[in-house]
């Protein structure tokens, strides 16, 4: 989690260095500094926001980590129901284009000191998981990776994954006639294992249920592509902006983010579902009705930040550091 005393929204301007094919409907986009300077550090599990030329901002996981990376690489899968983000990348983004890009953020951090780590990926969920695998391999940690896809055409990074040996397990639904056996994977893991999963919602729900049978919540980690619960639009409360010295009413049917933007308060936003962390704001007073898929239960209880795109209030007044 970021230091909650301030949440920076600094942007970089990066050049699209290359766009390459990774798997079916999936491109790898490499971004570099136009002046060839090293980029800010990336930790495994981090993501960045691309501010695209069509006015849309989208978050994508980084494929590589490092203290002074020469480039950022993200995987972008074309979504059949795209609202303009992935479709823009696949159809309009060009090598040489300059893009505003956020600083890396990490709401899916890797615990490198775990006794053992089990990585589980479904489809495009391989992007942050592959980043973690590279880091665990580099520090000679104990780990294994399970990568599930519907068809072989959906597999990315295959030669690199296979080079890591027997600790990497590829599961192709069409070839084995069924989905990956998550309860069996969990059951085989030793005590002290930390689990990480990124993939479609049905996989994540099954993973959470299987892992919770044996392991405490602090050892079960995941990153979602879609919201787990509906955004709060109940309204009926006031947001007090401490730095702006303004009180704004959030009416029924509106999100906190909409009220802020309608009143000229600049707040970054991307997913509109509480899954990217782009709109995280510091909370100074009041009890938040958390609806995001990022904060842990402990972080929700601490009540120090909220995702204003989807979360509301359980009280009549929230004081925000805006």
N, C-alpha and C positions, 0 to 999 in steps of 0.2 A: 504493500500500500504506500502511496505517497505521503510525505510529511503533510499532515492536515492543517498545519499553520498557514499554508498557501498551496494552491493547486495551479501550477503554471500551465499556460496554454501556448507556449512559444512555438513558432512554426519555423521549419527549414524550407528552403527552396532547393529542390533536387532535380537532376536531369534523369530522364529515362534512358538508361545506358543500353538495355537490351530487353527484349520480350521473347521468351522461348516456350516451346511446348513442353509440358510436364506430364500430362495424362489427358484422357478424354475430357474435352471442354475445360481444361485447366491450363493456365499460362503462369509462368514465373516472370515477374517484373522486377528488374534490377534497377536500383536508383543510386545515383552517386552525386557527390558535391560537384557543381560545375567548375570549381577551382581546384579540384583534386585533393581537397583537404579530408582528413579522417572524420568520420561521423561520430556523434555521441554514442556512448556505450549501450550495448544491448544485452539483456539477460535472457536466458531461455524461458520461453513462454510469453515474451513481450509482443506487442503489436503496435502498429502505427496507423494514423488516419491519413488517407489520401484525399485531398481536396480537389476533386475532379473538375474538368473544364465545363461540365454541364451544370455546375452549381451544387452537385451532390457530394457529400462527404461520407466515406466508407472506411471501416476499420479492417485491417488484414494482419494476420499473424506473420511474424518474421521467421524466416527459414534458418537463419544463422545468427549466432550470438558472438560477442567479442567486446573487448575494452575500447578498441579504436578501429572499428570496421571500416573498410574501404568502400563498402556498399551496403545497402539494405536490399534484401530480396524477399518478396512476398508472393504467395500463391493465390491466384484469383480463379475461382471456378465460375463458369457462366451459369447463373441461376435461371432456370426456365421461367420463374416468376419474378425476374429481376425488375426492380423499380427504377433502374437506370444506372446503378453502380457497376456491377459486373459486366453488364452489356456495353457500357461506355468503354471499359478497359479492353474488352475483347474486340470491339468494332471501331473505336475511334482513337484510342490512345496510340501514340506513335513514338518510336525511338527518337530521342532528341528533344522531346517535349519537356518543359519545365513545370513542375508541380509543387504547390505548397504541401508540406508534409509535417505532421505533428512530431514532437519529440516522442521517443518510445515510452510506452506505459506498460506496466506488468501487473495484471490482476490474476495471473496464473503462474506464480513463481515456483521454481524447482527447489526442493529441499535436498541439497547436494550431500548432506551428512547422513541421509537415511541408510539403514542397514541393507536394504534392498529396494529397488524401484521397479514397478510394473507400469509400462506405458501402453495405452490402448488408443488406437486411432480408427475412425471410420471415415472413409472418403477423404474430402478435403481437410478433415481434422488432422491429417498427417502433418500439416505444416508446423504447428508449434511442437508436436510430438517428435518430429524428426530433429528439430532444433535441440530439444532436450536430450535425445539419444546421442547426438554428436558431443554434447558437453559431458555426459556421463561416460562415454567412451574415452574422452580426452583425460578425464581424471581417474580412470581405472576403477570406476565404481561398479557395484553389483547391480545389474539391471537386465530387463528383458522387454521386448516390444511385440505387441500383437496388432497387426494392421489388417483391417477388414474392408473389403470392397465388394460391390455387386458383380463386377466383371473384371477380367484381367486388364482390359483397356483403361480401367479407372485407377490402376496402380501408378504411383509416382515414385521417383528416386529408387527404382528397383535395383539397378547395379550397385548403388552405394549401400543400400540396405543389405543386400545379399553378401557384400564384402565384410559385413560385421559378424557373419557366422550364425551359429545355431541359436543365439539369443534372440534373433529376429524371426517372427512367425507371420507368414502371409496367409490370409484367409480369403478365398474368393468364393462367394456364395454360390455362383452358378456352377462351379466345378465340384463342390462338395455337397451340394444339394441342401444347404441350410445355413442359418446365421451362426455367427461365432458364439461359443458357449462361455459366456461371461461368468456364470457361477462356478464353473470348473476352473477357470483361470484364477479366480479369487481363492477358491478352496486350496489350490496348490501353493499359494504364496506363504512364505514364512512370516512369523510374528515380526512386527517392526517394519513391515513393508509399507511404503507410500505408493499410492496409486494415482495415476493421471489419465484422464480420458477426455478426448475431444472428438465430436462427431455429431450425427443427427440426433434429434430429440429422443426417439425411441431407444436408441443405444444408450444414451446418457441416463435415461430413467431406469433401464434395466441394470446398468452398471451401478448406479447409486443403491438400488435395492439389493443387489448381490453383495456389494462391498460392505454395506451396513450390517450384514449378518455377523461378520467376524471382526470388523475393524472400526476404531473410533473415527468420528467425523474429521478430526484434525489430520488424519492420514488419507482421506479420500478427497481428491482434487479433480475439478472438471472445468471445462470452458464450453459455454453454450453458443449456438448459432441463432437461437430464437428464444424469446421470452418464455419463462415458465408460468407466469401468471399475468393477468391483464393489468394494464397501466391504471393508476388511480386517476379518475376524473370526477370524483365525488364533490370536490370543491368545498366551499363553505368555510374557508379559513383565510387568514391574512399572512402574507410573507413580508417581514420587515427587513429591509436591506440596510445593514449596519453602515457600510461605507458610503452608500448613496443617500442615506437619511430619507428613505421613502418607504411608505407602506402601500402594498398592492393587494387587492382582493382577488383570490382565486375562486371564480364562480364554478358552479356545477357544469360539467362537460368539458372543462379546460384542464390542461396540465400546468404545472408550475412553469415548465419551460415555455409554453405558449404565452403565458402572462408576462414572463420576463421579456421575451422577444417583442411582443406587442407593445411593450412600454420602453423599447429602445435599450434594454439591458443586454449587452453582448455576452452570450454564453455559447461555447462550442457545443455542437450536437452532431450526431451521426445516425445511430441505429434507430432512435426513437423507441427502443424497447428495453433499455437497461441492460444491454449485454456487452457494451464496448467500454463504458467508463468515461466517454468523452465529455459528458456534461456533469461530471462530479463537482459538487459545490460543498464548501465547508458549512456545517450547521453550528451556530453558536448557542441557540436556545430552542426548546420545543422537542416534541416527540414525533419522529418521522414514521409514516406508514411506508415501509420499504417494500418495493415491488421489483427490484432489480434482480439479476442473476449473477451478480459479481461479489457483493459483500458477503462475508461469512456471518454466521449467527452471532459470533462474538463482536464483530465489527458493527453489526446492526444494533446490538445492545449498547455498544459504546456511543452510538448516535452522533458521531463526529462529522460524518459526511452523508450526502444523499445524491442519487441520480435524479436530476430534476425533470428528465423526460418522462419518467414513469412513476415516481414515488410521490406520495402526498403527505398529509398530516393526520395525526391522531389527536391533535389539540387544536385550539382556535388560532394559534399564532406560532409561526416558525421565524426565527431570526437567522438570516443567512449572511455569510461574509461576502457581500456583493455591494 
